[in-house]
Amino acid sequence: MKKILVVDDTKNIREMLKTFLEMEGFTVFEAKNAEEALNIFNTENIDLIFTDIKLPNVSGTELLKQIKKNNRFVTIIVMTAFGPIKNAVECTKYGAAAYLQKPFTTKRVKAVLEEVLRKDTLKKDLNSYITLAKKLIEEEDYPKAEEVLNKALTIDNQNWEIYHLIGR
């Protein structure tokens, strides 16, 4: 079961997300600021984070940077009531997987969550294909390695490592 951390200084947002996500089968932790969020993140094996950009003391953007510095694989969805494009671009640059504009409905949360989880699955599939291709290359089974790498290209045709392995 995936563990989700919801970080927002607005209690109603936290409670709404917690209720919805628990109904979807997730284990949910709540934090009202970045300090609480980091404490939970450092003690639990969190898979996904919903964080507001506007938090007391430390911004959600700064929290995003700190978390990604320690664990670049955790998935983060940024929420905000203030939606300038600049914020979305900045958060994406620091590793946010999605941007959720407030106010939102549970239907919108579900759509964003499904999209993010689908991308995570594809990333894991891509890594599996690359690992398998490396093994096949070591075993000198080049036709099978090429077949696996072609499948990997359907997931990410911009990945330099795939092209490097095809070259080998």
Residue, then its C-alpha position, 0 to 999 in steps of 0.5 A: m500500500k502506497k504511503i502519501l503525505v499531505v502538506d497544507d496549512t489549511k485543515n480542511i484541505r488536509e482532511m478532504l485529501k486524507t479522506f479521499l485518499e484513504m477511500e482510494g486505499f492509501t495510507v495518509f499522513e498529514a503535516k501543516n508545515a514543512e518542518e512537520a512534513l520533513n519529520i514524517f518524511n524522514t521517519e516513514n517510507i513516503d511514496l507520494i507527497f501533495t504539498d501546498i506552495k504557500l506554507p508558513n515559515v518554509s515555502g512548499t517550493e523550498l520543501l520540494k527542493q529539500i525532499k528532492k535533494n534527499n530522495r529524487f525518486v519520491t513523487i510530488i504534486v504541488m497544490t496552490a490557490f495562486g496559479p501563475i505559470k512561473n510557479a508551475v515552471e519553477c516547481t517542475k524544474y525542481g522535480a514536481a510531477a504535477y501541479l494542482q490548482k485550488p480549488f479542486t474536486t476529488k475528481r480532479v485529484k483522482a485524475v492527477l493521481e492516476e496520471v502521476l502513478r501511470k508515469d511512475t509505472l512507466k518509469k519503473d518499466l523503463n528501468s526494468y527494460i534497461t536493466l534487462a537489456k544490459k544483462l542480455i548485452e553481457e550475455e551477448d544476446y544482441p537480437k533479444a537486447e535490441e528487441v527489449l531496447n526498442k520496447a524501452l524507446t516506446i516509453d521514452n524516445q529521448n533517453w540517451e542511455i537507451y541509444h547508448l545501449i543500442g550502439r553497443 
